Amino acid sequence: MTVQDSGEVALVTGASRGIGYGVAEALVARGDRVCITGRGEEALKAAVERLGSDRVIGVAGKAHDEAHQAQAVERTMEAFGRVDHLVNNAGTNPVFGPMAELDLNVARKVFETNVISALGFAQQTWKAWQAKNGGSIVNIASVAGISASPFIGAYGMSKAAMVNLTLQLAHEFAPVVRVNAIAPAVVKTKFAEALYEGREAEVIAAYPMARLGVPEDIGGAAAFLTSEQAGWITGQTLVIDGGIFLNAGVG
């Protein structure tokens, strides 16, 4: 099936697999040209081939590296001439354990990758295109950022900061650029395997929708939030959780 070119361009970070790949796939399907980033050169090349090298480019690097941020935006502008949409998905969660024993250097790394990098990419796309031409930003947060999250507290703190970053940018960038966040519950990706591997049926039992999320669920939401249909939505965090928060009620 031939996809009609939307004329728009997106930059999706951390998109060689998982949620980021699902987002890139949804944006390509609607006709966007897309630049994806990721740490692994080979994995990124493979993702570009699957998505379509006629419409997608890849820029390898570490999300928290300012030089990489600048290069990704520069390459996008060189290849496609614009960067309408930014989806900040790159993230890390290298630690699992109680907050009382959290290595502070690890906490710093989590914030550097999950939050500061998102701000850096937003600054770059704003200066390169969006300030004068408009567009949108979607930050991939997490339900861990809006509730207590035992044993992944550093990750949860960083995602709470991502929600607030969304509010700050939405206020400052309005009315030119809309900025929203998505807060998924557990999505079946390699990144989240530790949260369900070996006990998937038990984990699913807590979800009223009777399944875990898949990257396509988040991709569809990101495609909506970056579309004209979401033209009056900014500063919001869309929770996509399979209904798990419904179980927080009394009784």
C-alpha positions as CSV (number, residue, x, y, z in Angstrom):
1,M,0.0,0.0,0.0
2,T,1.3,3.4,-1.0
3,V,1.4,5.9,1.8
4,Q,0.6,9.5,0.9
5,D,3.4,11.9,2.1
6,S,2.2,14.1,4.9
7,G,4.9,16.7,4.2
8,E,5.9,16.6,7.9
9,V,9.0,15.3,9.6
10,A,9.5,13.8,13.0
11,L,12.5,13.0,15.2
12,V,12.0,10.0,17.5
13,T,14.7,9.2,20.1
14,G,15.5,5.8,21.4
15,A,13.7,4.2,18.4
16,S,15.7,1.2,17.3
17,R,13.2,-1.0,19.1
18,G,10.4,-1.1,21.6
19,I,8.1,1.9,22.2
20,G,10.3,4.3,20.1
21,Y,10.1,1.9,17.2
22,G,6.4,1.6,17.6
23,V,6.1,5.4,17.5
24,A,8.3,5.7,14.4
25,E,6.3,3.0,12.7
26,A,3.0,4.8,13.3
27,L,4.4,8.1,12.0
28,V,5.9,6.5,8.9
29,A,2.5,4.9,8.3
30,R,0.7,8.2,8.2
31,G,3.2,9.6,5.8
32,D,5.9,11.4,7.9
33,R,9.5,11.3,7.2
34,V,11.4,10.3,10.3
35,C,14.8,10.4,11.9
36,I,15.3,7.8,14.6
37,T,18.1,7.7,17.1
38,G,19.6,4.9,19.3
39,R,22.9,3.8,20.9
40,G,23.6,0.8,18.7
41,E,24.7,1.4,15.1
42,E,23.7,-2.0,13.8
43,A,20.3,-2.1,15.6
44,L,19.6,1.3,14.3
45,K,20.5,0.3,10.7
46,A,18.2,-2.7,10.9
47,A,15.3,-0.5,12.2
48,V,15.8,1.9,9.4
49,E,15.6,-0.9,6.8
50,R,12.5,-2.3,8.4
51,L,10.8,1.1,8.5
52,G,11.9,2.0,5.0
53,S,15.2,3.7,4.1
54,D,13.5,5.9,1.5
55,R,11.6,7.6,4.4
56,V,13.7,7.1,7.5
57,I,17.2,7.9,8.5
58,G,19.1,6.9,11.7
59,V,21.6,8.8,13.8
60,A,23.5,6.7,16.4
61,G,24.6,8.1,19.7
62,K,23.9,8.5,23.4
63,A,20.9,10.5,24.2
64,H,22.5,12.5,27.0
65,D,25.4,13.6,24.7
66,E,24.8,17.2,23.6
67,A,26.9,16.7,20.5
68,H,24.6,13.8,19.5
69,Q,21.5,15.9,20.1
70,A,22.8,18.6,17.9
71,Q,23.9,16.1,15.2
72,A,20.6,14.3,15.2
73,V,18.7,17.6,14.6
74,E,21.2,18.8,12.0
75,R,21.0,15.5,10.1
76,T,17.2,15.7,10.1
77,M,17.3,19.2,8.8
78,E,19.8,18.3,6.1
79,A,17.9,15.2,5.0
80,F,14.3,16.5,5.2
81,G,14.5,20.3,5.5
82,R,12.4,20.5,8.7
83,V,11.6,18.9,12.0
84,D,7.9,19.3,12.9
85,H,7.6,16.8,15.7
86,L,9.9,15.5,18.4
87,V,9.2,12.4,20.4
88,N,11.4,12.0,23.4
89,N,11.5,8.3,24.1
90,A,15.1,7.5,24.9
91,G,15.5,6.3,28.5
92,T,17.3,4.1,30.9
93,N,16.5,2.2,34.1
94,P,19.7,0.5,35.3
95,V,18.8,-0.1,38.9
96,F,16.2,-2.2,40.7
97,G,16.0,-1.9,44.5
98,P,14.9,0.2,47.5
99,M,15.4,4.0,47.6
100,A,17.3,3.8,50.8
101,E,20.1,2.0,49.1
102,L,20.0,3.9,45.8
103,D,23.5,4.8,44.4
104,L,23.3,8.5,43.9
105,N,25.6,8.4,40.9
106,V,23.2,5.9,39.3
107,A,20.3,8.3,40.1
108,R,22.2,11.1,38.4
109,K,22.7,8.9,35.3
110,V,19.0,8.1,35.2
111,F,18.1,11.8,35.3
112,E,20.7,12.7,32.7
113,T,19.4,10.2,30.2
114,N,15.7,10.4,30.9
115,V,15.1,14.1,31.6
116,I,18.1,16.3,30.7
117,S,18.4,14.7,27.3
118,A,14.7,15.4,26.6
119,L,15.2,19.0,27.4
120,G,18.3,19.1,25.2
121,F,16.5,17.7,22.2
122,A,13.6,20.1,22.8
123,Q,16.0,23.0,22.8
124,Q,17.6,21.8,19.6
125,T,14.4,21.3,17.7
126,W,13.0,24.6,18.9
127,K,16.0,26.5,17.7
128,A,16.3,24.6,14.4
129,W,12.7,24.8,13.2
130,Q,9.8,24.8,15.7
131,A,10.2,28.4,17.1
132,K,9.4,29.9,13.8
133,N,7.4,27.2,12.1
134,G,5.5,25.4,14.9
135,G,5.1,21.7,15.6
136,S,4.7,19.4,18.6
137,I,6.6,17.5,21.2
138,V,5.6,14.3,22.9
139,N,7.5,13.1,26.0
140,I,7.3,9.4,26.9
141,A,6.8,9.4,30.6
142,S,5.4,6.5,32.7
143,V,2.8,5.6,35.2
144,A,5.8,5.2,37.5
145,G,6.0,9.0,37.4
146,I,2.5,9.6,38.8
147,S,2.4,6.9,41.5
148,A,4.7,5.1,43.9
149,S,6.8,2.6,42.1
150,P,8.4,0.1,44.4
151,F,12.0,-0.9,43.4
152,I,12.1,1.4,40.4
153,G,12.1,4.7,42.4
154,A,14.9,6.4,40.4
155,Y,13.1,5.7,37.2
156,G,9.8,6.9,38.7
157,M,11.4,10.2,39.9
158,S,12.8,10.8,36.5
159,K,9.4,10.2,34.8
160,A,7.7,12.6,37.3
161,A,10.3,15.2,36.2
162,M,9.4,14.4,32.6
163,V,5.8,15.2,33.3
164,N,6.7,18.5,34.9
165,L,9.1,19.2,32.0
166,T,6.1,18.8,29.7
167,L,4.2,21.4,31.7
168,Q,7.1,23.8,31.6
169,L,7.7,23.5,27.9
170,A,4.0,23.6,27.1
171,H,3.7,26.9,28.9
172,E,6.8,28.4,27.4
173,F,6.5,27.2,23.8
174,A,2.8,28.1,23.4
175,P,1.1,28.9,21.2
176,V,3.6,27.9,18.6
177,V,4.5,24.4,19.8
178,R,2.2,21.9,21.6
179,V,3.9,19.8,24.2
180,N,2.3,16.7,25.8
181,A,3.3,13.5,27.5
182,I,2.3,9.8,27.4
183,A,2.5,7.8,30.6
184,P,2.3,4.1,29.8
185,A,1.9,1.2,32.2
186,V,3.9,-2.0,31.4
187,V,4.5,-2.4,27.7
188,K,5.9,-5.6,26.3
189,T,9.4,-4.6,25.3
190,K,12.9,-5.8,26.1
191,F,13.3,-2.7,28.2
192,A,10.4,-3.7,30.5
193,E,11.1,-7.5,30.6
194,A,12.2,-7.5,34.2
195,L,8.7,-6.3,35.2
196,Y,6.8,-9.3,33.7
197,E,9.2,-12.0,32.5
198,G,8.4,-15.4,34.0
199,R,5.2,-14.2,35.6
200,E,3.3,-12.6,32.8
201,A,-0.1,-14.2,33.6
202,E,0.2,-12.9,37.2
203,V,1.0,-9.4,36.0
204,I,-1.8,-9.4,33.4
205,A,-4.3,-10.4,36.1
206,A,-4.0,-6.8,37.5
207,Y,-5.1,-5.2,34.2
208,P,-8.8,-4.8,33.5
209,M,-8.0,-5.0,29.8
210,A,-6.5,-8.4,30.4
211,R,-3.3,-7.8,28.6
212,L,-0.1,-5.8,28.7
213,G,0.5,-2.9,26.4
214,V,2.4,-3.3,23.1
215,P,4.4,-0.6,21.3
216,E,1.6,0.0,18.8
217,D,-0.6,1.2,21.6
218,I,1.8,4.0,22.3
219,G,2.6,4.6,18.7
220,G,-1.1,5.3,18.0
221,A,-1.3,7.7,20.9
222,A,1.8,9.6,19.8
223,A,0.5,9.8,16.2
224,F,-2.7,11.4,17.6
225,L,-0.9,13.9,19.8
226,T,1.3,15.1,17.0
227,S,-1.7,15.4,14.6
228,E,-4.0,18.3,13.7
229,Q,-6.8,16.4,15.6
230,A,-4.9,17.2,18.8
231,G,-4.5,20.9,17.9
232,W,-6.1,22.2,21.1
233,I,-4.3,19.8,23.4
234,T,-1.1,20.9,25.2
235,G,0.4,20.4,28.6
236,Q,-1.4,17.1,29.2
237,T,-0.2,13.7,30.2
238,L,-2.2,10.9,28.6
239,V,-2.2,7.8,30.8
240,I,-2.3,4.6,28.8
241,D,-2.5,1.8,31.3
242,G,-4.9,-0.9,30.3
243,G,-7.1,0.3,33.1
244,I,-4.7,-0.7,35.9
245,F,-5.3,2.5,37.8
246,L,-9.0,1.5,38.1
247,N,-7.8,-1.0,40.7
248,A,-6.7,1.8,43.0
249,G,-10.2,2.6,44.2
250,V,-11.7,1.5,47.5
251,G,-13.6,-1.8,47.6
